[in-house]
């Protein structure tokens, strides 16, 4: 019988860069979590706005809960920044939540994640993810369910599907220590969240989905990567009038996929286009 750790330690990994506009809202939503056994580790990627000042204020107010990793390292990459945080994570923690600087967490996010975690064997690699709602830059609700918007792709994650598409934004991801210990940065990754999902799907990791939206996923002009609804017409324009950029992105995705599945570039491209057309039809 599984021994339940009623109060596992959660470490939140927050990567920041020029986040002054929305950072306080995100930090407040973390501080106000119903589940209290958490700590926050932050690494900034060379912000030139008031991000560091804001972070320093919260570190001062919550010195036992919030720590700013200061090492003068600048990556100019969200993916490298997140894997830097994973590398310097607390080995005493049981769970690690990836966190974006511009979202808002629901109060029960950590509580529900911990409940899901306690239903599993902590020795096995584990990835927990949830649905999200979408908000605009003012916090106004745009969509109640990201999963519904992407035609419930979160419900059908397999080794095959992860090669071509990532329906799980990193801000909804939580990994346990067993999975974190096995992963590392790879130069072929397209984005950190896609790589984590790929690795999990191809390494006998327990992947668990919480159907409730636990994050208000903010969409705005400064997003490094956000959701944009694309119809068939726009997709065709992208294919035929932005061919150089599209081909570059496909090559990156193909190089990433080769770390897990050996197939020809043509075969990968055909299946990728087919899936994109199907999703946007």
C-alpha positions as CSV (number, residue, x, y, z in Angstrom):
1,X,0.0,0.0,0.0
2,X,1.3,3.4,-1.0
3,X,2.5,5.6,1.9
4,X,0.9,9.0,1.5
5,X,3.0,12.1,2.1
6,X,0.2,14.5,3.2
7,X,2.4,17.5,3.0
8,X,4.9,17.0,0.2
9,X,7.2,20.0,-0.4
10,X,6.6,21.9,-3.6
11,X,9.2,24.1,-5.2
12,X,7.9,26.6,-7.8
13,X,10.3,27.4,-10.6
14,X,9.8,30.9,-12.0
15,X,11.7,32.2,-15.0
16,X,11.5,36.0,-15.5
17,X,12.4,38.5,-18.1
18,X,11.1,42.1,-18.3
19,X,8.0,41.0,-16.5
20,X,7.1,44.2,-14.5
21,X,3.6,44.6,-16.1
22,X,2.1,41.4,-14.7
23,X,4.6,40.0,-12.2
24,X,2.9,41.2,-9.0
25,X,-0.3,39.6,-9.9
26,X,1.4,36.3,-10.4
27,X,3.4,36.5,-7.2
28,X,0.3,37.4,-5.2
29,X,-1.5,34.4,-6.6
30,X,1.4,32.2,-5.5
31,X,1.5,33.7,-2.0
32,X,-2.2,33.2,-1.6
33,X,-2.2,29.5,-2.4
34,X,-4.4,27.3,-0.2
35,X,-1.6,24.8,0.1
36,X,1.2,26.3,2.1
37,X,4.1,23.9,1.9
38,X,5.8,25.6,-1.1
39,X,8.9,27.6,-1.8
40,X,9.6,29.8,-4.8
41,X,12.9,29.8,-6.7
42,X,13.4,32.5,-9.3
43,X,16.0,33.2,-12.0
44,X,15.9,36.3,-14.0
45,X,17.3,36.4,-17.6
46,X,18.7,39.9,-17.7
47,X,15.7,42.1,-17.2
48,X,16.2,45.8,-17.9
49,X,12.8,47.0,-16.4
50,X,11.7,46.9,-12.8
51,X,11.5,43.1,-12.6
52,X,14.4,42.7,-10.2
53,X,13.1,45.5,-7.9
54,X,9.7,43.8,-7.7
55,X,11.3,40.4,-7.0
56,X,13.5,41.9,-4.3
57,X,10.5,43.3,-2.6
58,X,8.8,40.0,-2.4
59,X,12.0,38.3,-1.2
60,X,12.2,40.8,1.6
61,X,8.6,40.3,2.6
62,X,8.8,36.4,2.3
63,X,12.4,35.5,3.0
64,X,11.6,32.0,4.1
65,X,9.4,31.3,1.0
66,X,11.0,33.1,-1.9
67,X,14.6,32.9,-3.1
68,X,16.1,34.7,-6.1
69,X,19.0,32.8,-7.7
70,X,21.6,35.4,-8.5
71,X,24.5,34.2,-10.6
72,X,24.9,36.8,-13.3
73,X,24.0,34.2,-16.0
74,X,22.0,35.4,-19.0
75,X,20.6,32.9,-21.5
76,X,18.3,35.0,-23.6
77,X,16.1,31.9,-23.7
78,X,13.1,30.8,-21.7
79,X,14.0,27.2,-22.2
80,X,17.5,27.5,-21.0
81,X,16.4,29.6,-18.1
82,X,13.8,26.9,-17.0
83,X,16.4,24.1,-17.3
84,X,18.8,26.2,-15.3
85,X,16.2,26.4,-12.5
86,X,15.6,22.7,-12.8
87,X,19.4,22.1,-12.4
88,X,19.5,24.3,-9.3
89,X,16.3,23.0,-7.8
90,X,16.1,22.0,-4.1
91,X,16.7,18.3,-3.9
92,X,14.5,18.2,-0.7
93,X,11.4,19.0,-2.7
94,X,9.0,16.4,-4.0
95,X,7.3,18.4,-6.7
96,X,8.4,21.1,-9.1
97,X,5.9,23.5,-10.7
98,X,6.9,25.5,-13.8
99,X,5.7,29.0,-13.5
100,X,5.4,31.9,-16.0
101,X,5.7,35.5,-14.9
102,X,2.5,36.8,-16.5
103,X,-0.2,34.3,-15.5
104,X,-2.4,34.1,-12.5
105,X,-2.8,30.9,-10.4
106,X,-6.1,29.7,-9.0
107,X,-6.0,29.4,-5.2
108,X,-6.4,25.7,-5.3
109,X,-3.8,24.9,-7.9
110,X,-1.2,23.4,-5.6
111,X,-3.8,21.7,-3.4
112,X,-5.2,19.8,-6.3
113,X,-1.8,18.9,-7.7
114,X,-0.7,17.6,-4.3
115,X,-3.9,15.5,-4.1
116,X,-3.1,14.0,-7.5
117,X,0.5,13.4,-6.5
118,X,-0.5,11.6,-3.3
119,X,-2.4,9.1,-5.4
120,X,0.8,7.9,-7.1
121,X,4.0,6.1,-6.2
122,X,6.5,8.9,-5.7
123,X,9.4,6.7,-6.8
124,X,8.1,6.6,-10.4
125,X,8.6,9.6,-12.8
126,X,5.5,11.7,-12.8
127,X,4.2,14.6,-14.9
128,X,1.0,16.4,-13.8
129,X,-0.7,19.0,-16.0
130,X,-4.0,20.8,-16.0
131,X,-6.3,22.7,-18.2
132,X,-6.1,26.5,-18.4
133,X,-8.4,29.4,-19.0
134,X,-7.2,32.2,-21.3
135,X,-7.2,35.9,-20.3
136,X,-6.2,39.1,-22.0
137,X,-3.6,41.6,-20.8
138,X,-6.2,43.3,-18.6
139,X,-7.2,39.9,-17.0
140,X,-10.5,39.7,-18.9
141,X,-11.6,36.1,-19.7
142,X,-11.1,35.1,-23.3
143,X,-11.7,31.3,-23.2
144,X,-12.8,29.1,-20.3
145,X,-11.0,26.1,-21.4
146,X,-7.7,25.9,-23.4
147,X,-8.4,22.2,-23.9
148,X,-11.7,22.8,-25.6
149,X,-10.2,25.5,-27.8
150,X,-7.6,23.0,-29.1
151,X,-10.2,20.3,-29.6
152,X,-9.4,18.3,-26.5
153,X,-5.9,17.4,-27.6
154,X,-4.9,17.2,-23.9
155,X,-7.0,14.1,-23.6
156,X,-5.2,12.1,-26.3
157,X,-1.5,12.5,-25.5
158,X,0.6,9.5,-26.8
159,X,4.1,8.9,-27.9
160,X,3.0,9.5,-31.4
161,X,1.2,12.8,-30.9
162,X,3.9,14.4,-28.9
163,X,6.3,14.1,-31.9
164,X,4.2,16.6,-33.8
165,X,2.5,18.9,-31.4
166,X,2.6,20.0,-27.7
167,X,-0.9,20.8,-26.3
168,X,0.5,21.4,-22.7
169,X,1.9,24.8,-22.0
170,X,4.8,24.7,-19.4
171,X,2.9,26.9,-17.0
172,X,0.5,24.0,-16.4
173,X,3.2,21.4,-15.8
174,X,4.4,19.9,-12.5
175,X,7.1,17.2,-12.4
176,X,8.2,15.1,-9.5
177,X,11.8,14.6,-8.3
178,X,12.1,11.2,-10.1
179,X,11.4,12.8,-13.4
180,X,13.5,16.0,-12.7
181,X,16.5,13.8,-11.8
182,X,16.4,12.1,-15.3
183,X,16.0,15.2,-17.5
184,X,18.5,17.6,-18.8
185,X,18.8,20.4,-21.4
186,X,19.1,19.3,-25.0
187,X,20.3,21.5,-27.8
188,X,17.6,20.0,-30.1
189,X,14.6,21.0,-28.0
190,X,12.2,23.5,-29.6
191,X,10.8,24.6,-26.2
192,X,11.3,23.3,-22.7
193,X,7.6,22.3,-22.2
194,X,7.5,20.4,-25.5
195,X,10.7,18.6,-24.6
196,X,9.5,17.7,-21.1
197,X,6.3,16.2,-22.5
198,X,8.2,14.3,-25.2
199,X,10.6,12.9,-22.6
200,X,7.8,12.0,-20.3
201,X,5.8,10.2,-23.0
202,X,8.8,8.2,-24.2
203,X,10.2,7.2,-20.8
204,X,7.4,5.3,-19.0
205,X,6.4,8.4,-17.0
206,X,3.0,8.5,-15.4
207,X,1.2,11.4,-17.1
208,X,-1.8,12.7,-15.2
209,X,-4.3,15.3,-16.3
210,X,-6.4,17.6,-14.1
211,X,-9.4,18.6,-16.1
212,X,-10.0,21.9,-14.2
213,X,-8.3,25.1,-15.4
214,X,-5.8,25.9,-12.6
215,X,-4.0,28.8,-14.4
216,X,-5.3,32.0,-16.0
217,X,-3.0,31.9,-19.0
218,X,-2.4,35.5,-20.1
219,X,-2.3,36.3,-23.8
220,X,-0.6,39.5,-24.8
221,X,1.9,41.0,-27.3
222,X,4.9,40.2,-25.2
223,X,4.3,36.5,-24.8
224,X,7.3,34.4,-25.6
225,X,4.9,31.7,-26.7
226,X,1.1,31.9,-26.4
227,X,-2.0,30.4,-28.1
228,X,-3.2,31.9,-31.3
229,X,-6.3,30.6,-32.9
230,X,-5.5,29.7,-36.5
231,X,-8.1,28.9,-39.2
232,X,-7.4,27.0,-42.4
233,X,-7.0,30.1,-44.5
234,X,-4.3,31.5,-42.3
235,X,-2.6,28.2,-42.1
236,X,-2.5,28.0,-45.9
237,X,-1.0,31.5,-46.0
238,X,1.6,30.5,-43.5
239,X,2.5,27.4,-45.6
240,X,2.7,29.2,-48.9
241,X,3.8,32.7,-48.1
242,X,6.0,32.1,-45.1
243,X,7.8,29.0,-46.4
244,X,11.3,29.9,-45.2
245,X,10.3,30.4,-41.6
246,X,7.9,27.5,-41.7
247,X,10.5,25.2,-43.1
248,X,13.0,26.3,-40.4
249,X,10.5,25.5,-37.7
250,X,9.7,22.1,-39.2
251,X,13.4,21.3,-39.3
252,X,13.7,22.2,-35.6
253,X,10.7,20.0,-34.7
254,X,12.1,17.2,-36.8
255,X,15.5,17.3,-35.2
256,X,13.8,17.2,-31.8
257,X,11.6,14.3,-32.8
258,X,14.7,12.3,-33.9
259,X,15.8,12.1,-30.3
260,X,12.8,9.8,-29.7
261,X,11.8,8.3,-33.1
262,X,13.8,7.6,-36.3
263,X,11.8,8.5,-39.4
264,X,12.6,10.3,-42.6
265,X,12.2,14.1,-42.9
266,X,9.6,13.7,-45.6
267,X,7.5,11.3,-43.6
268,X,7.6,13.6,-40.6
269,X,6.6,16.6,-42.7
270,X,3.6,14.9,-44.3
271,X,2.3,13.7,-40.9
272,X,2.9,17.1,-39.3
273,X,1.0,19.0,-42.0
274,X,-1.8,16.4,-41.9
275,X,-2.2,16.9,-38.1
276,X,-2.1,20.7,-38.4
277,X,-4.8,20.6,-41.1
278,X,-6.9,18.3,-39.0
279,X,-6.6,20.4,-35.9
280,X,-7.5,23.6,-37.7
281,X,-10.4,22.3,-39.8
